Amino acid sequence: MVTTLLAALCLMSLCVVTHAVGVASALGHVRSRTEIGLRFWRDIWLLIVLASWIIVLHLVEICVWAGFYVATSAMPDLPSALYFSAVTYTTTGYGDLVLPREWRLVGGVEALTGILMCGWSTGFFVAVVSRFHQPQSRTINA
């Protein structure tokens, strides 16, 4: 069980690093695009790009978990692992695929990690949108 938890914590840590690098990259992009006076459609385009980038980050993180499931033979193949990882990370949890007994705890940690990463993404997105509505300054400060 300790080995399983360590594996799950390593995967969670990899997701945090991936998300931190991705959000920092997006922040740099947002800072260069949020000067005072931008028009509505440019703001919308920025939000589309930002939302797309955030989804890509989550998909990369889902792939990390799926790769682990395939590498440890916890899932029979990559398509199954990707599907299982996506429904677990997003906490949809259909239950049509399940991990073997020795890896079940990893699935729970993936779900908790997905909740945290989605919350982080939501917080970042809300911070960007809220800057659009601040009349004094539209630059994002970290």
C-alpha positions as CSV (number, residue, x, y, z in Angstrom):
1,M,0.0,0.0,0.0
2,V,2.9,2.4,0.7
3,T,4.3,1.7,-2.7
4,T,0.9,2.4,-4.3
5,L,0.6,5.7,-2.4
6,L,4.1,6.7,-3.4
7,A,3.3,6.0,-7.1
8,A,0.1,8.0,-6.8
9,L,1.9,10.9,-5.1
10,C,4.6,11.0,-7.8
11,L,1.9,11.1,-10.5
12,M,0.1,13.9,-8.6
13,S,3.4,15.8,-8.3
14,L,4.0,15.5,-12.0
15,C,0.5,16.9,-12.6
16,V,1.2,19.9,-10.3
17,V,4.5,20.6,-12.1
18,T,2.8,20.3,-15.5
19,H,0.0,22.6,-14.4
20,A,2.3,25.1,-12.8
21,V,4.4,25.4,-16.0
22,G,1.3,25.6,-18.2
23,V,-0.4,28.2,-16.1
24,A,2.8,30.3,-15.9
25,S,3.1,30.1,-19.6
26,A,-0.5,31.2,-20.1
27,L,0.0,34.0,-17.6
28,G,2.8,35.3,-19.7
29,H,0.6,35.2,-22.8
30,V,-2.3,36.9,-20.9
31,R,-0.1,39.7,-19.6
32,S,1.1,40.5,-23.1
33,R,-2.5,40.6,-24.4
34,T,-4.5,42.5,-21.7
35,E,-3.6,46.1,-22.2
36,I,-6.3,48.8,-21.6
37,G,-8.4,49.4,-24.6
38,L,-8.7,45.9,-26.1
39,R,-11.9,45.3,-27.9
40,F,-14.6,42.8,-26.9
41,W,-13.8,40.2,-29.7
42,R,-10.1,40.3,-28.9
43,D,-11.0,39.6,-25.3
44,I,-13.2,36.7,-26.3
45,W,-10.5,35.3,-28.5
46,L,-8.0,35.5,-25.6
47,L,-10.5,33.5,-23.4
48,I,-10.9,30.9,-26.2
49,V,-7.1,30.5,-26.4
50,L,-6.8,30.4,-22.7
51,A,-9.6,27.8,-22.3
52,S,-8.1,25.7,-25.1
53,W,-4.7,25.8,-23.4
54,I,-6.1,24.8,-20.0
55,I,-7.9,21.8,-21.6
56,V,-4.7,20.8,-23.3
57,L,-3.0,20.8,-19.9
58,H,-5.7,18.6,-18.4
59,L,-5.4,16.2,-21.4
60,V,-1.6,15.9,-20.9
61,E,-2.2,15.2,-17.2
62,I,-4.8,12.5,-18.1
63,C,-2.3,11.0,-20.5
64,V,0.3,10.8,-17.7
65,W,-2.1,8.8,-15.5
66,A,-3.1,6.6,-18.5
67,G,0.6,5.9,-19.3
68,F,1.1,4.7,-15.8
69,Y,-1.9,2.4,-16.0
70,V,-0.6,0.8,-19.2
71,A,3.0,0.6,-17.9
72,T,1.8,-1.2,-14.8
73,S,-0.7,-3.4,-16.7
74,A,-3.5,-1.9,-14.6
75,M,-5.4,-1.4,-17.8
76,P,-5.2,-3.7,-20.8
77,D,-4.4,-1.1,-23.5
78,L,-3.9,2.6,-24.1
79,P,-7.4,3.4,-25.3
80,S,-8.9,1.8,-22.2
81,A,-6.4,3.5,-20.0
82,L,-7.1,6.9,-21.6
83,Y,-10.8,6.4,-21.2
84,F,-10.5,5.3,-17.6
85,S,-8.2,8.1,-16.7
86,A,-10.4,10.7,-18.3
87,V,-13.5,9.6,-16.4
88,T,-11.6,9.3,-13.2
89,Y,-9.7,12.6,-13.5
90,T,-12.9,14.4,-14.2
91,T,-14.7,12.5,-11.4
92,T,-17.4,11.2,-13.9
93,G,-16.6,7.7,-12.8
94,Y,-18.8,5.5,-15.0
95,G,-17.5,2.3,-13.3
96,D,-17.5,0.3,-16.5
97,L,-13.7,-0.1,-16.2
98,V,-12.1,-0.6,-12.8
99,L,-8.5,-0.9,-11.7
100,P,-7.2,-4.1,-10.2
101,R,-7.3,-4.3,-6.4
102,E,-3.7,-3.3,-5.9
103,W,-4.1,-0.1,-7.9
104,R,-7.5,1.1,-6.7
105,L,-6.1,3.7,-4.4
106,V,-4.2,5.3,-7.3
107,G,-7.6,5.9,-9.0
108,G,-8.8,7.7,-6.0
109,V,-5.8,9.9,-5.9
110,E,-6.2,10.6,-9.6
111,A,-9.8,11.8,-8.9
112,L,-8.6,14.1,-6.1
113,T,-5.8,15.4,-8.3
114,G,-8.3,16.1,-11.1
115,I,-10.5,18.1,-8.7
116,L,-7.5,20.2,-7.5
117,M,-6.2,20.8,-11.1
118,C,-9.7,21.8,-12.3
119,G,-10.1,24.1,-9.4
120,W,-6.8,25.7,-10.1
121,S,-7.7,26.2,-13.7
122,T,-11.0,27.7,-12.8
123,G,-9.4,30.1,-10.3
124,F,-6.9,31.2,-13.0
125,F,-9.7,31.7,-15.6
126,V,-11.8,33.7,-13.1
127,A,-8.8,35.9,-12.3
128,V,-8.3,36.7,-15.9
129,V,-11.9,37.4,-16.6
130,S,-12.2,39.6,-13.5
131,R,-9.3,41.7,-14.8
132,F,-11.3,42.5,-17.9
133,H,-13.8,44.2,-15.6
134,Q,-11.4,46.3,-13.6
135,P,-11.4,49.9,-15.0
136,Q,-8.1,51.0,-13.5
137,S,-5.8,48.4,-14.9
138,R,-6.1,45.3,-17.0
139,T,-2.6,43.9,-16.5
140,I,-2.3,40.7,-14.5
141,N,0.0,40.7,-11.5
142,A,1.2,37.4,-10.1
